Amino acid sequence: MVDPLKERLDKLRKFSDSAKRRANLYAEVSGIDDKPVASSLRSLQKVPAPGKKLQKIGILLILIPEPTGITVAIGGPMVIAGRYLDKKYNPSTIHDIGHHTKKSMSTISDFKNSIM
C-alpha cells in the first residue's frame, strides 16, 4: 500500500525541482549581454501598462483645482484614451500564461476524473 503523504511529498519535490530549473534557466538567459534580448525578456516578466499611466495622469489633472478648466478638458480625454489602451493592449506576462495554463489543466483533469 502506498502512503498518500509520500506521494504528495514526491509530487512537491518534482514541482520544486521544476521551479528551480526554470528559475536557473531564466537567470542564465537574462544574464546575456545582448541589450535587445535582455529588454525582451524583461518585458515578458514585467509588462509596462501605458493605459493605466494615462488614466492616473488624467484623473490627477481632473482633480487639480483650476479656475479655467483646461486641465479638466485635457484630463478627460486622457482617461478615455487610457481605458481604450487597456482594452486593446495585452499586458499578460509569463506568470499570467502559466497561471491560465495551470487553471485549464486542472479543469481538464477534473473533467477527466468526472468521466472515469
Buried (B, 14 or more C-beta within 10 A) or exposed (E): EEEEEEEEEEEEEEEEEEEEEEEEEBEEEEEEEEEEEBEEBEEBEEBEBEBBEBBBBBBEBBEEEEEEEEBBEEBBEBBEBBBEBBEEEEEEEEEEEEEEEEEEEEEEEEEEEEEE
